[in-house]
Amino acid sequence: MASNAAPEGLMPAPLGVIPDFDVNHYNSTQIQFILAYSITLFFAVITLLLRLYTRIFLIQGFGLDDVFIILAMISSVAFFIVCVEIMKFGFGRHLWEVTGLQMANYLDNLIAMVTTYIWAPALTKISFLILLHRLNPIPWFRVSLYVLGMIILIYTLTINLVIAYPCSPLKPNTGDCLNHCGLWQAILNIVTDFLSILLPIRMVLTLKLPTTQKAILAGIFSTSIFVMVICVVRITYIMSLANNPDVTYSQGRAAVWSCVELNVGIVCASVIVLKPFMRHHFPGVFSTYVMSVDNSDATPIKSFPRGFSESKKANPSEYQHPNTFQMARVKGGSGTNDDGSGLGHGRSSRKGSMSTKSDETPMNGITVTKTVRMNSRTRKESRANFLDTESTEEINGPGPNYTPA
């Protein structure tokens, strides 16, 4: 005689609770996960599309950082698909509503869920580091980016391999190992997020800009703080897994914050590069300051409009000073860019022992200028960047016998 016994969960239900084994009925945790992901995905997709529109059509500078942020989005969507797929195997449900067969299928898909999750924030951070690499050519800054990028790749790959082999959920008694991997991944994400914020903030503080402009730039670079806060909240759920046998439900609760973390990270990485878009569609509202590195012997900064290079040729004494860098405030306008870094093809000249090279490109509201002046003791270089501003740094500053060419 065929058995019509009711399914039995992996743990007894609390007194007065009737288990629900209908996999087509989502509980509150599963619904929260779907809503949280869908809402944050909407903003992530919008900002990503605006970013690609800006890079491809406005400044014509699609770069490697855009490739990585697209890969991060693909990883995020894959994570959501895997999570929704394994909901029928108990993800987000209490163990008294999960059968032994469902748990076996759940464990089979757990590696895919973890893999798609851990690579999404890693790819987002790598994309941001590539942006910073395009922004600042200073050697120590770029070396710091290389080191931080390698750290992110190494710990992400290591955790992925550990979960796939020694801590595989398909092996018995690996629950604690999986929890430790999740905890360490969250901690390392917070640390690398903090370092990713610290590097550009330190650079912003050295710029000769009004306080308001510095605050705006610092705020733009600090958007990743939201991701750090979300990651801290997620850690509390990971720590609760250690002494909680109801693992499928606890992992679902933690995943609500995980999906928010992934999409908010993509939003933050995309918003940073939307200034040309805002200036193009809202001309006159936004202004751009040339960013200049201060020096101890600097004279008062002179404000000058677009086309200042012609004025500079006519009155070189007003602009040439061995220890002074200029700052300009420019409004409105439009233009194009020759490459993703914002630098155009310029002209060069030589005068005495001083060689100069200057690139000027109208780029969405500002004439971007790259200037390199070199002799045996001095090298000054300014680079346009993805924020549609100009950065000037001095390396191996001039000696006491230096005189302008």
C-alpha positions, 0 to 999 in steps of 0.5 A, spaced: 500 500 500 502 506 498 504 511 503 501 517 504 505 520 510 506 527 511 513 530 509 517 531 515 522 537 517 529 536 519 527 539 526 521 539 530 516 545 529 515 549 535 509 548 539 503 551 535 507 552 529 504 548 523 510 547 518 508 549 510 512 544 505 509 548 499 515 550 495 510 555 491 509 559 497 514 564 499 515 566 506 516 573 509 524 572 509 524 569 501 519 575 499 524 580 503 530 577 499 526 578 492 524 585 494 530 588 497 534 585 491 529 588 486 529 595 488 536 595 489 537 592 482 533 597 479 537 603 481 544 599 480 541 598 473 539 605 472 546 608 474 550 602 470 546 604 464 547 612 465 555 610 466 555 606 460 551 612 456 556 617 459 562 613 457 560 611 450 556 616 447 558 623 451 566 622 453 567 616 448 572 613 453 569 606 455 575 602 459 577 596 463 573 599 469 567 599 465 568 591 463 569 590 470 563 593 473 559 589 468 562 583 470 560 585 477 553 586 475 553 579 471 555 576 478 550 579 482 544 577 477 547 570 477 547 570 485 540 572 485 538 567 480 541 561 484 538 564 490 531 564 487 532 557 484 534 554 491 528 557 495 524 550 493 530 547 496 529 550 503 533 557 502 530 562 507 525 557 510 525 554 517 528 547 518 522 544 520 519 546 513 525 543 509 526 535 508 532 531 507 531 531 500 531 538 499 537 539 504 541 535 499 539 539 493 540 545 497 547 543 499 549 541 492 547 549 489 550 552 495 557 553 492 554 556 486 551 561 491 557 563 494 561 563 488 557 568 485 556 572 491 563 573 493 566 575 486 561 581 485 563 585 490 571 583 488 569 585 481 566 592 483 572 594 487 577 592 482 573 597 477 573 602 482 581 601 483 582 602 475 578 608 476 583 611 481 589 608 476 586 613 471 585 618 475 592 619 478 599 617 475 603 618 481 607 612 482 606 611 490 599 611 489 599 606 483 603 601 487 598 602 492 592 600 487 596 594 485 597 592 492 590 593 494 588 589 488 592 583 489 589 583 496 582 583 493 583 578 488 588 573 492 583 573 498 577 572 494 580 566 490 582 563 496 575 563 499 572 560 493 577 555 493 576 553 500 569 553 500 569 548 493 574 543 496 576 543 504 570 546 506 565 543 501 558 543 504 557 536 500 562 534 506 560 532 513 561 537 519 563 543 515 558 548 517 563 551 522 568 552 516 563 555 512 561 560 517 568 562 518 569 563 511 563 567 510 566 571 517 573 572 514 570 574 507 566 580 510 571 582 515 576 583 509 571 586 504 570 592 510 578 593 510 579 593 503 573 598 502 576 602 507 582 602 504 579 604 497 576 610 500 582 612 504 586 612 498 582 617 494 580 621 500 588 622 502 589 625 495 583 630 495 586 633 501 592 635 498 588 639 492 588 646 492 580 647 492 575 651 496 572 647 502 566 646 499 569 643 493 573 638 497 567 636 501 563 634 495 569 630 492 570 627 498 563 625 499 563 622 492 569 618 493 566 616 500 559 613 497 562 606 499 561 607 506 554 605 505 557 598 503 561 598 509 555 599 513 551 594 510 557 589 510 557 590 518 550 588 519 551 582 515 556 580 519 551 580 525 547 575 521 553 571 520 555 570 527 548 568 529 549 562 524 555 559 529 550 557 534 543 557 530 541 550 527 536 553 523 541 554 518 537 555 512 533 560 515 539 564 518 542 564 511 536 567 508 536 572 513 543 574 511 542 574 504 537 579 504 543 584 506 548 580 501 544 582 495 543 589 498 551 590 499 552 587 491 547 592 488 549 598 492 556 597 491 555 597 483 551 604 484 556 607 488 561 605 483 557 608 477 555 614 480 562 617 481 563 617 473 556 621 472 559 628 472 559 629 465 552 626 464 550 631 469 553 637 466 551 635 459 544 635 460 544 640 466 549 645 463 550 651 467 548 648 474 555 644 475 562 648 475 568 644 475 575 646 478 582 645 476 585 641 482 592 643 484 597 640 489 599 646 494 606 647 495 609 651 501 611 657 496 605 658 493 602 665 491 595 666 491 591 662 486 588 666 480 582 665 477 581 665 469 576 662 464 576 657 459 581 659 454 586 661 459 592 658 455 591 663 450 592 668 456 598 664 459 601 665 452 600 673 452 602 674 459 607 668 461 609 672 467 602 671 471 602 664 470 609 661 471 612 660 478 616 654 480 612 653 486 605 655 484 600 651 480 593 654 478 586 653 479 580 655 474 573 655 475 569 653 469 562 653 467 557 650 462 559 647 455 560 641 451 565 637 447 568 630 446 574 626 449 580 623 445 580 617 450 578 614 456 583 618 461 580 625 458 587 627 455 587 629 448 592 629 443 596 636 444 602 640 442 609 640 444 615 645 444 622 646 447 625 653 450 632 653 453 633 647 458 625 647 459 621 642 455 614 643 455 608 639 452 601 641 453 594 637 451 588 641 451 581 638 449 574 641 450 571 635 455 563 636 457 564 643 460 571 644 461 578 645 457 582 639 459 589 641 459 595 636 460 601 640 461 608 636 462 614 641 464 621 638 465 628 639 465 634 636 469 631 637 476 623 638 475 617 634 472 610 637 473 604 633 470 597 634 470 592 629 468 585 629 467 580 624 470 574 621 470 571 626 474 572 631 469 577 635 472 584 636 472 590 634 477 597 637 477 602 634 481 610 635 482 615 630 483 622 631 484 621 639 486 625 644 483 632 646 487 634 652 489 637 654 483 631 653 479 629 659 474 623 659 469 624 658 462 
